[in-house]
Amino acid sequence: MDAKKVLLVLVVVFVGFWMFTDPNGLADTAKTGGVMGWDLLSQLFGAVIDFVSAL
């Protein structure tokens, strides 16, 4: 079995276990991660707009 497939199976099993043992913790972590990802994406686009404007 390919290493990527094994890693994917392990991640799926871990998230599934986490979902059954602590669903509120998983939801909070997903929410926080989504907010952080959106903030980083907004900063990236702002930096690209500033760079293009400076040209």
MODELLER restraints for C-alpha pairs under 7 A, 6 or more apart:
rsr = mdl.restraints
at = mdl.atoms
rsr.add(forms.Gaussian(group=physical.xy_distance, feature=features.Distance(at['CA:18:A'], at['CA:26:A']), mean=6.69, stdev=0.5))
rsr.add(forms.Gaussian(group=physical.xy_distance, feature=features.Distance(at['CA:19:A'], at['CA:26:A']), mean=6.28, stdev=0.5))
